[in-house]
Amino acid sequence: MSDHAQELARNATDLADRIRALPATTARRHLAAIAGPPGSGKSTLAAAVVARLVDAGLDAVLMPMDGFHLDNRLLEPRGLLPRKGAPETFDFGGFSATLGRVRAEPSVILPVFDRRREIAIAGAEEIRAETTHVVVEGNYLLLDEDPWMALVDMWDFSAFLEVDEAELERRLMRRWRRFGFDQDGAREKALGNDIPNARRVLGAVVTPDLTLRQ
């Protein structure tokens, strides 16, 4: 097992143990946030945490924030299409309201994001009545900016992944090459949008329960 894989396994086990140890709540289920800049590995880590919670006998589900991307048809007339992925290109109101429903209601239907087509697909995932733990992952879950900072009261536990910019750039370049972009196209995607969003995330963080420096 590589050093990176070992670190992922250790972090996933640690986070799952912390989430399992959360005190009882009056809400229907626990919500844990895993946040970080683009390319920080939060999606991979969040999925591994959910897998460990399930292995421990809990009914746990992953809820990515990316399903709440605004569609290109809304972004283009607002001049936001080149900034897709920035905080203002998400349906914050819909996301916040859905989190409230996830905390209180038996069953909640979620949208998911197809990164290859860069579109959100409505009604593609479900949080079931029996689900007790939801791991939410996204760039802006701990962003210390209006209106995102209002989410802080949603989380029973929060973790932030901190990665230096040079490493983020390497990871983002690999990501966009995997999605079929040539070297120049991948660089444009990474440096033109992802890295500015990463700087914004890293520069304004609501203090998490745990920071993982990678």
C-alpha positions as CSV (number, residue, x, y, z in Angstrom):
1,M,0.0,0.0,0.0
2,S,1.4,3.4,-1.0
3,D,2.0,6.2,1.6
4,H,-0.9,8.1,0.2
5,A,-3.2,5.1,0.5
6,Q,-2.1,4.5,4.1
7,E,-2.7,8.1,5.0
8,L,-6.2,8.0,3.5
9,A,-7.0,4.8,5.4
10,R,-5.7,6.3,8.7
11,N,-7.7,9.6,8.2
12,A,-10.9,7.7,7.2
13,T,-10.7,5.5,10.2
14,D,-10.0,8.4,12.5
15,L,-12.9,10.5,11.1
16,A,-15.3,7.5,11.2
17,D,-14.4,6.9,14.9
18,R,-15.0,10.5,15.8
19,I,-18.4,10.5,14.0
20,R,-19.4,7.3,15.7
21,A,-18.5,8.8,19.1
22,L,-20.8,11.9,18.6
23,P,-23.2,12.3,21.5
24,A,-26.9,11.6,21.0
25,T,-28.8,14.3,19.2
26,T,-32.4,15.4,19.3
27,A,-32.3,15.7,15.5
28,R,-33.2,12.7,13.3
29,R,-29.7,12.2,12.2
30,H,-26.1,13.4,12.6
31,L,-24.5,15.6,9.9
32,A,-20.7,15.6,9.5
33,A,-19.0,18.0,7.1
34,I,-15.8,17.3,5.2
35,A,-14.6,20.5,3.5
36,G,-11.5,21.6,1.6
37,P,-10.4,23.3,-1.6
38,P,-10.8,21.7,-5.1
39,G,-8.3,18.8,-5.5
40,S,-7.8,18.3,-1.7
41,G,-9.2,14.7,-1.8
42,K,-12.3,15.4,0.2
43,S,-14.6,13.3,-2.0
44,T,-12.4,10.3,-1.8
45,L,-12.0,10.7,1.9
46,A,-15.7,11.2,2.5
47,A,-16.6,8.1,0.6
48,A,-14.0,6.1,2.6
49,V,-15.5,7.5,5.9
50,V,-19.0,6.4,4.9
51,A,-17.7,3.0,4.0
52,R,-16.2,2.6,7.4
53,L,-19.4,3.8,9.1
54,V,-21.4,1.3,7.2
55,D,-18.9,-1.5,8.0
56,A,-19.4,-0.6,11.7
57,G,-23.1,-1.2,11.3
58,L,-24.4,2.3,10.9
59,D,-26.7,3.4,8.2
60,A,-24.6,6.2,6.7
61,V,-24.9,8.1,3.4
62,L,-22.7,10.5,1.5
63,M,-24.2,13.8,0.4
64,P,-22.0,15.8,-2.0
65,M,-22.6,19.6,-2.2
66,D,-21.9,19.5,-6.0
67,G,-25.5,18.4,-6.8
68,F,-26.5,22.0,-6.1
69,H,-24.5,23.6,-9.0
70,L,-26.5,26.1,-10.9
71,D,-27.1,25.0,-14.5
72,N,-25.2,26.6,-17.4
73,R,-28.5,28.1,-18.6
74,L,-28.6,30.2,-15.5
75,L,-24.8,30.9,-15.2
76,E,-24.3,32.1,-18.8
77,P,-26.6,35.1,-18.8
78,R,-25.2,36.1,-15.4
79,G,-21.7,36.1,-16.7
80,L,-20.8,33.3,-14.3
81,L,-20.1,30.4,-16.6
82,P,-16.3,30.8,-16.6
83,R,-16.5,30.8,-12.8
84,K,-18.5,27.6,-12.5
85,G,-17.6,26.0,-9.2
86,A,-17.2,29.4,-7.4
87,P,-19.5,29.9,-4.3
88,E,-21.9,32.2,-6.2
89,T,-22.5,29.5,-8.8
90,F,-24.3,27.2,-6.4
91,D,-27.9,27.2,-5.2
92,F,-27.1,28.0,-1.6
93,G,-30.7,28.5,-0.6
94,G,-31.7,25.1,-2.0
95,F,-28.6,23.4,-0.4
96,S,-29.2,25.0,3.0
97,A,-33.0,24.1,2.9
98,T,-32.2,20.5,2.0
99,L,-29.7,20.2,4.9
100,G,-32.5,21.3,7.2
101,R,-34.8,18.7,5.7
102,V,-32.0,16.0,6.0
103,R,-31.7,16.8,9.7
104,A,-35.5,16.6,10.3
105,E,-37.4,14.6,7.7
106,P,-37.6,10.8,7.2
107,S,-36.8,10.7,3.5
108,V,-35.0,13.3,1.4
109,I,-34.4,13.1,-2.4
110,L,-31.1,14.7,-3.5
111,P,-29.6,15.9,-6.8
112,V,-26.1,14.6,-7.9
113,F,-23.5,16.2,-10.1
114,D,-22.2,14.5,-13.2
115,R,-18.7,15.9,-13.6
116,R,-18.0,14.5,-17.0
117,R,-21.1,16.4,-18.4
118,E,-20.9,19.2,-15.8
119,I,-24.6,19.0,-15.0
120,A,-26.6,18.4,-11.9
121,I,-29.2,15.5,-12.1
122,A,-32.3,16.0,-10.1
123,G,-33.8,13.3,-8.0
124,A,-30.9,10.9,-8.3
125,E,-30.1,9.9,-4.7
126,E,-32.1,9.3,-1.6
127,I,-31.5,9.6,2.1
128,R,-33.8,7.0,3.6
129,A,-35.8,7.1,6.8
130,E,-33.4,4.6,8.5
131,T,-30.3,6.7,7.7
132,T,-28.7,7.9,11.0
133,H,-25.5,9.6,9.7
134,V,-24.9,11.8,6.7
135,V,-21.4,12.8,5.6
136,V,-21.6,16.0,3.6
137,E,-18.6,16.9,1.4
138,G,-17.9,20.1,-0.5
139,N,-15.6,23.1,-1.0
140,Y,-17.6,25.7,0.9
141,L,-19.1,23.9,3.9
142,L,-16.8,25.9,6.2
143,L,-16.4,29.1,4.1
144,D,-16.3,32.1,6.3
145,E,-18.3,34.3,3.9
146,D,-21.9,35.2,3.7
147,P,-24.2,33.3,3.3
148,W,-22.1,30.1,3.7
149,M,-21.0,30.8,7.2
150,A,-24.6,30.2,8.3
151,L,-24.0,26.5,7.7
152,V,-21.8,26.2,10.8
153,D,-24.7,25.3,13.1
154,M,-25.7,22.4,10.8
155,W,-22.6,20.3,11.6
156,D,-22.3,17.9,14.5
157,F,-18.7,17.4,13.4
158,S,-16.5,19.2,10.8
159,A,-13.2,18.5,9.2
160,F,-11.1,20.6,6.9
161,L,-8.5,19.3,4.4
162,E,-5.6,21.7,4.0
163,V,-3.2,21.2,1.1
164,D,-0.6,23.5,-0.3
165,E,-1.2,25.2,-3.6
166,A,1.5,23.5,-5.6
167,E,0.2,20.0,-4.6
168,L,-3.4,21.1,-5.5
169,E,-2.2,22.3,-8.9
170,R,-0.6,18.9,-9.6
171,R,-3.7,17.0,-8.5
172,L,-6.1,19.3,-10.5
173,M,-4.0,18.9,-13.6
174,R,-4.2,15.1,-13.3
175,R,-8.0,15.3,-12.7
176,W,-8.7,17.3,-15.9
177,R,-6.3,15.1,-18.0
178,R,-8.4,12.1,-16.8
179,F,-11.5,13.9,-18.0
180,G,-10.0,14.1,-21.5
181,F,-8.5,17.5,-21.6
182,D,-5.1,18.0,-23.2
183,Q,-2.2,19.6,-21.2
184,D,-3.2,23.2,-22.2
185,G,-6.9,22.6,-21.5
186,A,-6.2,21.0,-18.2
187,R,-3.9,23.9,-17.2
188,E,-6.6,26.4,-18.1
189,K,-9.3,24.5,-16.1
190,A,-6.9,24.2,-13.1
191,L,-5.3,27.6,-13.0
192,G,-8.2,29.7,-14.5
193,N,-10.9,28.6,-12.0
194,D,-10.0,25.8,-9.6
195,I,-6.9,27.5,-8.1
196,P,-8.7,30.9,-7.5
197,N,-11.5,29.0,-5.8
198,A,-8.9,27.0,-3.7
199,R,-7.3,30.3,-2.6
200,R,-10.7,31.6,-1.6
201,V,-11.5,28.5,0.4
202,L,-8.1,28.4,2.1
203,G,-8.2,32.1,3.0
204,A,-11.5,32.1,4.8
205,V,-12.2,29.0,6.9
206,V,-14.7,28.7,9.8
207,T,-12.7,26.9,12.5
208,P,-13.4,23.2,12.1
209,D,-13.4,20.5,14.7
210,L,-10.4,18.9,13.0
211,T,-7.9,20.1,10.4
212,L,-6.0,17.5,8.3
213,R,-2.8,18.9,6.7
214,Q,-1.8,16.9,3.7
